[in-house]
């Protein structure tokens, strides 16, 4: 795989990662509520690590080749994130003190892994976008190794972008409750709209 292919994938991947969605909403909420942004980001990246392992093992190809299974996974993920977006709208994040932060470290990590693991945007990347950058003829590396490499690059992009978003949310909105509520509600509404659209689209295609 040459440098041009890697740069092209990086550009597309960054574009997808920088589109606000469930991952953004989660790290913003973590930053505002005093939870560890690092743990939230680690959880999100872990979900994509699972996607990478499954894709490198060839299971992603099997899922992509089974419309019923792909529809079931997409619907389950989108439905969960629609519920999560509605929860964000009902209870927007506001700046909170960090004294009770460390009591739910495992929950912060696990919820992040669940969000990214079920994120239909992640399925889109690994099942539709990533395969377009794999070299199948005269390649120096086998396809599973290329898949793992691109997956690791995606995970690095997620870690960098989401950590930045979480830290900025804490620093810029930490002393502005009204602005924090507005940003959280906006991210929740965006998540709700995007996931509802993906849910309807996948049901239409599956039907």
Secondary structure, DSSP 8 states (H G I E B T S, - for coil): --HHHHHHHHHHHHHHHTS-SHHHHHHHHHHHTT--HHHHHHHHHHHHHHHHHHHHTTHHHHHHT-HHHHHHHHHHHHHHHHHHHHHHHHS------STTGGGGHHHHHHHHHHHHHT-HHHHHIIIIIGGGG---SS-SS-HHHHHHHHHHHHHHHHHHHHHHHHHHHHHHHTT-HHHHHHHHHHHHHHHHHHHHHHHHHHHHHH-
